[in-house]
Amino acid sequence: METLANMSRERRRSILDRLSNVVLAAPDIDVVDMVRQLEIIGRLPRPLTLLVSSDDTALTLSRIVTGGRRVGADDVHDPWVQAAAKRYGARVVDISELTTADSFRHARFTAMVALYSKFHTQIEDPSGKHYAGPGVFVFKAATSTLEPIGQ
């Protein structure tokens, strides 16, 4: 995120505009810092995807150590998260349904790689029937789909 913010500060927007799919998996970023960076960057051509899980133990420990709320542990049912996703053009996806061998539940996103071919049109095809644009979603492991929350 800091790199994207720096590119925006340096007026290298043409590079940012060519990015087609930016994904942050379980980001250990303070929410306040993330909002500050999103204000600098502005909307990207395609939604920034944030893979989150409110029961990520590694991010809980990070919050305890740093004292700040971590983006990767956001709750998609929180109205503030829902509003922020719309405001900043982000796609926030709760991946809590995915299983992981990681006892900290921090590596769930690795399971999505194997499932990508099943849901990729939801995030890559803005003209598609089930396109998941800016907003909040729950990844349903049984169907490999993104289901919208509060929309």
Sequence and secondary structure as in RCSB ss.txt:
>XXXX:A:sequence
METLANMSRERRRSILDRLSNVVLAAPDIDVVDMVRQLEIIGRLPRPLTLLVSSDDTALTLSRIVTGGRRVGADD
VHDPWVQAAAKRYGARVVDISELTTADSFRHARFTAMVALYSKFHTQIEDPSGKHYAGPGVFVFKAATSTLEPIG
Q
>XXXX:A:secstr
 HHHHHHHHTT HHHHHT    EEES   BHHHHHHHHHHH   SS EEEEE TT HHHHHHHHHH S BGGG  
TTSHHHHHHHHHHTEEEEE TTS  S TTS  THHHHHHHHHHHHHHHH TTSTT   SEEEEEETTTTEEEES 
 
